[in-house]
Amino acid sequence: MSLSTDIWVWIGAFLTFCIYSFLYKDNPLYKFGEHLYVGVANGWSLAFMYLRVIKPVMVQPFGEACRITAQEGLRAELFNPMAPANFLVIIPGLIGCLYFTRFIPGQAWLVRFPIGIFMGYYTGVAVPAVIEGSMFPQMKGSMVTLAKFDAASGGGFWSGIFAIIVLLGVLATLTYFFFSKEHKGITKVGAQTGIVFVMIAFGASFGFTVMARVSLAIGRMVFLLRDWLGIVS
Amino acid sequence: MNWDRFASLDRRYIFLLMALVIIIPILVPMNITMGTMRVTQDLFDTVDAIDRTKQALMISSDYTPQTEAENHPMIIALLRHAFARRIPVLINALYVEGAPLLDQALKQVTAEFNARATSHADSIIYGRDAVYLGWQPPPIVPILSMGQSIRGIYPVDYYGTRTDSLALTQWTHNYDQVGIVVAITSGTSPLWYVMYAQPKYGVKVGGGCTAVNAPDFYPYCETGQLSGIMAGMKGAAEYEALVAEKFDLEDRRKATEAMASQSAAHVLMMVLIVIGNIAFFATRGRKS
């Protein structure tokens, strides 16, 4: 056993115990650890955002453009958005600053501009991307084709059987979530089959969730036993 | 048998039991035999097939310290694989809180390889063999912009050096020079690359995800949109084993070490589920 002499490891161990103390019951140490984490993460993100993004991407190119203009006069290349020195970076910067108008009584409506631009951009980018990159390829993947039975095309007997099961699963699950018609007759059979597929999916998801949570606990235990206490080599 | 006691058991006993089941295999290491899932093997094969003279491996990450135990071994294993095959590596962070973890991983694996290096050519040199591009928000912007110009969206790297001055980023202009993007995530970032970058630029995408998100990715592996994934800590352990076996590396494998605790915890969980269900039905029958 060789206890760590690193103060940061001790702080990490203390905070780990603070958070895990919640398993016994809610207490001030847990609250302390939780709030400290949120505060540190936000503070660090802000500093990082300024130093690694706002400064090199906006402040420095704009400052450099101002310096060149003062020394050599205004040039066309200072309006090239890809140039290391350019004035155009100030436009998104000013639009972004409109977010702060929320704090100015009477001017808060200006925040709609950056929010509108943000939402418009994302909707425009996301809708075709989801259709082209997810919906169509996934629908194509659910189809049963002869190629899935053909060994020469990378398929085979079992590959074809699994393709049929996948197709049945998709259709049955869609039937289960089809609420415009009462589940009677054929739709009842489909919906009940759909429940089986949904339950299997939940079971697989739960198994993976257990693995995920146990992994995180293992990570902390290894930290305590190895890095802090030095029991494990 | 008094099933009422089980049904009303204080959950803190279960936490204690789980802690013991996790700690004991760490203190008394055991070898667990494990197979390799097809999706992990596929990812390994795709990375291994990169033509290192023409393309680089891009590791993209959006995990945070919360999921370090699951995701960090994936980055380490990927870097070892790339450096052992001398595949150049570009790294970017899509989430600010995880950015320093990537720096840590890069420095750790670089030090491992340089400790064994016998010459300058044999060493891992930052700027020539690897570049950490840093972080640019929001994620969708670098994902799309890298299809046109990597240096354009990352004018400076994580350390503040201009990317046009680094040898690797001088020839890796866009996704054409990227063999595969492997997105290591605690969320769903591999799917962002699949939806935004792949249809437009045709780049191959792989993933390394936390186990809780793994079921979301399997359908994309079946359609070939994802070239492969590492699913949770088990996936990381499999990749570690594949790299260690192929390149005869003896570096520490954190995910593999955790597999005994993982298996023991799963057995306990199954036992508890069975006991819990028996207790539920036994007490329900008595009440009715």
Interface residues (C-beta under 8 A of the other chain):
Chain A: L23 Y24 A41 W44 S45 F48 M49 R52 V53 P56 V57 M82 P84 Y122 V125 A126 A129 V130 E132 G133 S134 P137 Q138 K140 G141 V166 A201 A204 S205 F208 T209 V210 M211 A212 R213 V214 S215 L216 A217 I218 G219 R220 M221 V222 L225 I231 V232
Chain B: R12 F15 M18 A19 I22 I23 I26 L27 Q66 T67 E68 A69 E70 V96 E97 A99 G134 W135 Q136 P137 I140 L144 S149 G152 P155 V156 Y158 G160 L191 V194 M195 Y196 Q198 P199 T210 A211 V212 N213 A214 P215 P219 Y220 E222 T223 Q225 A231 G232 M233 K234 K254 E257 A258 S261 Q262 A265 H266 M269
